[in-house]
Amino acid sequence: MSGNDDCGWFVYIIRASDDSLYTGITTDLARRLEQHQTGKGGAKYFRGRKACEFVFTESGHNRSSASIREAQIKKMTRQQKNLLL
């Protein structure tokens, strides 16, 4: 079996400096926020805006369920995301 069956994955939402919301997945929240903030391994989304803070985290996922949940959140409107927060 692969390592994808564990439940160590997180779905997260980060508030950016322009008040926009970025959704992603990771196994290490602290490392991922640092990557986004420093630009070393972070998303292109944060070029030109700063990753400020996590405003939502959800644990207990495996790789597959985290990806599915990330896609669900990304399809939400800003109003729906604000309700989630």
Sequence and secondary structure as in RCSB ss.txt:
>XXXX:A:sequence
MSGNDDCGWFVYIIRASDDSLYTGITTDLARRLEQHQTGKGGAKYFRGRKACEFVFTESGHNRSSASIREAQIKK
MTRQQKNLLL
>XXXX:A:secstr
  GGGSS EEEEEEEETTS EEEEEES HHHHHHHHHH SS  GGGTTS EEEEEEEEEEE HHHHHHHHHHHHT
S HHHHHHH 
